[in-house]
Amino acid sequence: MKRLVLAGAGAIGARHLKHIEEHPELTLAAVIDPNPDVAKLTAAPAHPSLQNIDIEADGIVIATPTQDHEATFNEAAARGWSALIEKPIASDLLAADRMIAKAAACDVHILTGHHRRFHPKVQAMRAALPRLGQPVLATIIWSVKKPAGYFDVPWRSGADGAPVRMNVSHELDLLQFIFGEVTAVTGLGGNPVRKAARVESGGLVLSFASGLIATVAFADTTPSPFGFEHGTGENPNIAHTGENSMLITGTAGALAFPSLTLWRGGKDWGDAPIAETVPSDDGVPLVRQLEHFAGVIAGDEKPLNDGNAGRRTLELTLEVERLTLP
């Protein structure tokens, strides 16, 4: 049984809270959030801050606003707690570097919370990649419309709430998890609908060390069935459509996600390939991530997405933000 502290009980933090309380091998030791109403969400002790609070715990889930990640992690690391830190790992690369150094100095682990790595269909897709021969192309579309109420939180209307850091960073981490190192990226962005001081739609082209080229098209102003959350149904707040949002092609076949339809057998364009479905396990990504975190705390597993991996995704995300500024 691992005792976990939850710092931050907002949208994603509330989901962590629910999963921790429902898991038979996890205990919610405390919730840290300045909002006094958080105490109504749980029977666990609730505190506005970690400072000067005595809590017996094995680790911490940090789901605070990004600008608070470093201070919260420093306090936790000083207590000897490993941390599952919601993406992005930090606000900037210098903060990420300091956090990675702090983890090493305190002999604790960082698990960066890009939870899609734990989606069973993502892991099945990654395992099926060799069946495509040499992967050559990949394309992702993430096209949603965020509700008006989403922007009631003022910072979401500015650059910090733009879809690159909030959403497209997931796609960037997913591509690196599947295909490895990104060697170059270019892109364009705009804000033709809301016209706020933030990017709202754009397109990217990425090249990888393997030679693969990937494209990403994104928008948070367009109601559509296409996007990771729509396709997989993994987010209870986003409607499930089951439509594919990612296509991969290689020298021996092609694969669609999340349907996991695998096309193989065609020698050239005159020869129709044959479709089959790649099997996958069941499981909730956030729960699987928490279970992995418990294994990391116990010393039984190494972080699937450690601080250095989180930093790489942050670096790529910041570059994409720069490229797509309208």
C-alpha positions in Angstrom: 0.0 0.0 0.0 1.5 3.3 -1.1 0.4 6.6 0.5 0.2 9.5 -1.9 -0.2 13.2 -1.4 -2.1 15.1 -4.2 -1.1 18.7 -4.8 -3.7 20.4 -6.9 -7.3 19.4 -7.2 -8.4 21.1 -10.4 -9.6 19.3 -13.5 -6.9 16.7 -13.8 -6.2 16.7 -10.1 -9.8 15.7 -9.4 -9.4 12.7 -11.7 -6.2 11.7 -9.8 -8.1 12.0 -6.5 -10.8 9.7 -7.7 -8.5 7.1 -9.0 -6.3 7.1 -5.9 -9.3 6.7 -3.6 -10.7 3.9 -5.7 -7.5 1.9 -6.0 -7.1 -1.0 -3.5 -3.3 -0.5 -3.3 -3.2 3.3 -2.9 -4.2 5.6 -0.1 -4.8 9.3 -0.4 -2.6 10.7 2.5 -3.6 14.4 2.0 -4.7 16.9 -0.5 -2.8 20.2 -0.9 -4.8 23.0 -2.5 -5.4 26.7 -1.5 -9.2 26.3 -2.3 -11.0 25.6 1.0 -13.8 23.8 -1.0 -11.4 21.0 -1.8 -12.1 19.6 1.7 -15.6 18.7 0.5 -14.2 16.4 -2.2 -12.5 13.9 0.2 -12.3 12.6 3.7 -8.5 12.9 3.5 -6.8 15.8 5.3 -6.8 19.0 3.2 -4.2 21.7 3.6 -3.5 25.0 1.7 0.2 24.3 1.5 2.9 21.7 2.1 4.9 24.0 4.3 5.0 23.2 8.0 2.6 20.3 7.6 3.6 16.9 8.9 2.4 14.2 6.5 3.4 10.5 6.3 3.6 9.6 2.6 5.5 7.7 0.0 5.1 10.0 -2.9 3.3 13.0 -4.4 1.2 13.7 -7.4 1.7 17.3 -8.5 -1.2 18.7 -10.5 -0.8 22.3 -9.6 -0.5 25.1 -12.1 2.7 24.7 -14.0 4.4 27.7 -12.5 4.1 26.1 -9.1 5.6 22.7 -10.1 9.2 23.5 -9.1 8.4 24.9 -5.6 6.0 22.0 -4.8 8.5 19.4 -6.1 11.4 21.0 -4.1 9.3 20.7 -0.9 8.4 17.1 -1.7 11.9 16.1 -2.7 13.3 17.4 0.6 10.9 15.0 2.4 12.2 12.1 0.3 9.1 11.8 -1.9 9.3 10.8 -5.5 6.9 12.8 -7.7 4.4 12.2 -10.5 4.4 15.6 -12.1 1.6 16.6 -14.5 2.8 17.8 -17.9 4.6 20.0 -18.7 7.3 19.2 -16.1 8.0 22.9 -15.6 7.4 26.4 -17.1 10.8 26.6 -18.7 13.9 24.6 -19.3 16.0 26.1 -16.5 13.3 25.2 -14.0 13.2 21.6 -15.4 17.0 21.4 -15.1 16.9 22.5 -11.5 14.2 19.9 -10.7 16.1 17.1 -12.3 19.2 18.1 -10.3 17.1 18.3 -7.1 15.8 14.8 -7.7 19.3 13.4 -8.1 20.5 15.3 -5.0 17.6 13.9 -2.9 17.7 10.4 -4.4 14.1 10.6 -5.6 12.4 9.9 -8.9 10.4 12.2 -11.3 7.7 10.6 -13.4 6.4 13.2 -16.0 2.7 12.8 -16.4 2.2 12.3 -20.1 -0.3 9.6 -19.3 -1.0 8.6 -22.9 2.1 6.5 -22.8 0.1 4.2 -20.5 -2.9 3.9 -22.8 -3.2 0.1 -23.7 -3.9 1.0 -27.4 -0.8 3.3 -27.5 1.3 0.5 -26.2 -0.3 -2.0 -28.6 0.4 0.5 -31.5 4.1 0.8 -30.4 4.5 -3.0 -30.2 3.0 -3.4 -33.7 5.3 -0.9 -35.3 7.9 -3.6 -36.6 5.1 -5.1 -38.7 5.0 -2.0 -40.8 8.6 -2.5 -42.0 10.4 0.8 -41.9 8.0 3.5 -40.7 8.1 6.4 -43.2 5.1 8.7 -42.5 2.8 9.6 -39.6 0.0 12.1 -39.4 -2.0 13.3 -36.4 -5.1 15.5 -36.3 -6.4 17.0 -33.1 -9.5 19.1 -33.9 -11.9 20.0 -31.1 -14.0 22.9 -29.9 -13.5 23.9 -26.3 -16.7 25.1 -24.6 -17.1 28.8 -23.7 -16.9 28.0 -20.0 -13.4 26.6 -20.4 -12.2 30.2 -20.9 -13.8 31.5 -17.6 -10.4 30.9 -16.1 -8.6 34.0 -17.3 -5.2 32.5 -18.0 -6.7 30.1 -20.5 -7.4 33.0 -22.9 -3.7 33.9 -23.0 -0.6 32.3 -24.2 -0.3 29.9 -21.2 -3.7 28.4 -22.1 -3.0 27.9 -25.8 -3.5 24.4 -27.2 0.2 23.8 -27.9 1.2 23.6 -24.2 -2.1 22.4 -23.0 -2.9 19.8 -25.6 -0.5 19.4 -28.5 2.3 18.6 -26.0 0.6 15.3 -25.6 0.9 14.6 -29.3 4.5 15.6 -29.3 5.3 13.3 -26.4 3.3 10.5 -28.1 5.3 10.8 -31.3 8.6 10.7 -29.4 7.5 7.7 -27.4 6.7 5.8 -30.6 9.3 7.1 -33.0 12.2 8.4 -30.9 14.3 11.5 -31.3 13.0 14.5 -33.2 15.8 16.2 -35.2 13.9 19.2 -36.7 10.5 20.8 -36.5 8.7 23.6 -38.4 5.2 24.9 -38.3 2.6 27.7 -38.7 -0.1 28.9 -36.5 -3.0 31.4 -36.4 -6.0 32.7 -34.4 -8.6 33.3 -37.1 -11.7 32.5 -35.0 -11.3 33.9 -31.4 -8.6 36.3 -32.4 -7.2 36.2 -28.8 -3.6 36.8 -28.0 -2.8 33.1 -28.4 -2.4 30.5 -31.1 -5.6 28.5 -31.6 -4.8 26.4 -34.7 -1.8 25.4 -36.7 0.2 22.7 -38.5 3.6 21.1 -37.8 6.1 19.0 -39.7 8.6 17.0 -37.7 11.6 14.9 -38.8 13.0 12.1 -36.7 16.5 10.5 -36.4 15.1 7.4 -38.2 14.2 9.5 -41.3 10.4 9.4 -40.6 8.4 12.5 -41.3 5.3 13.3 -39.2 2.7 16.0 -39.4 0.3 17.4 -36.8 -2.7 19.5 -37.5 -4.4 21.1 -34.4 -7.3 23.4 -33.5 -9.4 24.1 -30.4 -12.1 26.0 -32.4 -13.5 23.3 -34.6 -16.1 20.7 -33.4 -15.1 17.4 -35.0 -14.9 13.7 -34.2 -11.1 13.7 -34.7 -8.7 13.8 -31.8 -7.1 11.4 -29.3 -9.7 12.0 -26.6 -12.6 11.7 -29.0 -11.2 8.6 -30.6 -10.2 6.7 -27.4 -12.9 8.0 -25.0 -10.2 8.2 -22.3 -11.3 11.6 -21.0 -14.8 11.5 -19.4 -15.3 15.2 -20.2 -14.9 14.7 -24.0 -17.4 12.9 -26.2 -16.3 9.5 -27.5 -16.6 9.0 -31.3 -14.2 6.1 -32.0 -12.8 7.9 -35.0 -9.1 7.6 -36.0 -6.8 10.5 -35.3 -3.5 9.0 -36.3 -2.2 7.2 -39.3 1.2 5.6 -39.8 2.6 4.2 -43.0 5.7 2.1 -43.6 7.4 0.0 -46.2 5.4 -3.1 -45.3 2.0 -1.7 -44.2 0.0 0.9 -42.5 -1.7 1.3 -39.1 -4.6 3.5 -37.9 -5.1 4.6 -34.3 -7.1 4.1 -32.2 -8.9 1.5 -34.2 -5.6 -0.4 -34.5 -6.5 -1.4 -38.0 -3.3 -2.9 -39.6 -3.0 -3.0 -43.4 -0.4 -5.4 -44.9 0.2 -7.6 -47.9 0.1 -5.0 -50.7 3.2 -5.1 -52.9 2.5 -1.8 -54.6 -0.5 0.4 -55.4 -2.0 -2.1 -57.7 -2.2 -4.7 -55.0 -4.9 -4.2 -52.3 -3.6 -4.7 -48.7 -5.5 -6.9 -46.3 -6.8 -5.4 -43.0 -6.7 -7.0 -39.5 -7.1 -5.6 -36.0 -4.2 -5.5 -33.6 -5.4 -6.7 -30.2 -4.9 -4.6 -27.1 -5.4 -4.8 -23.3 -8.0 -2.9 -21.3 -7.2 -0.3 -18.6 -7.5 3.4 -17.7 -4.3 5.3 -18.6 -4.3 7.5 -15.5 -4.8 4.4 -13.3 -2.0 2.5 -15.1 0.2 5.5 -14.6 -0.5 5.6 -10.9 0.2 1.9 -10.7 3.5 2.4 -12.5 4.3 5.3 -10.1 3.8 3.0 -7.2 6.2 0.5 -8.8 8.8 3.3 -9.2 8.4 4.3 -5.5 8.9 0.7 -4.5 12.0 0.4 -6.7 10.5 -2.3 -8.8 10.2 -0.2 -12.0 12.1 2.6 -13.7 10.1 5.7 -14.8 8.7 5.2 -18.3 8.8 9.0 -18.7 11.5 10.4 -16.3 12.5 14.0 -15.8 14.9 14.0 -18.7 12.2 12.7 -21.1 9.8 15.4 -19.7 12.4 18.0 -20.4 12.8 16.9 -24.0 9.1 17.2 -24.6 9.0 20.6 -22.9 11.9 21.8 -25.1 10.0 20.6 -28.2 6.8 22.2 -27.0 8.4 25.5 -26.4 9.9 25.5 -29.9 6.5 24.7 -31.4 5.0 27.5 -29.4 7.6 29.9 -30.8 7.0 28.6 -34.4 3.2 28.9 -34.2 2.8 32.3 -32.6 0.2 34.2 -34.8 
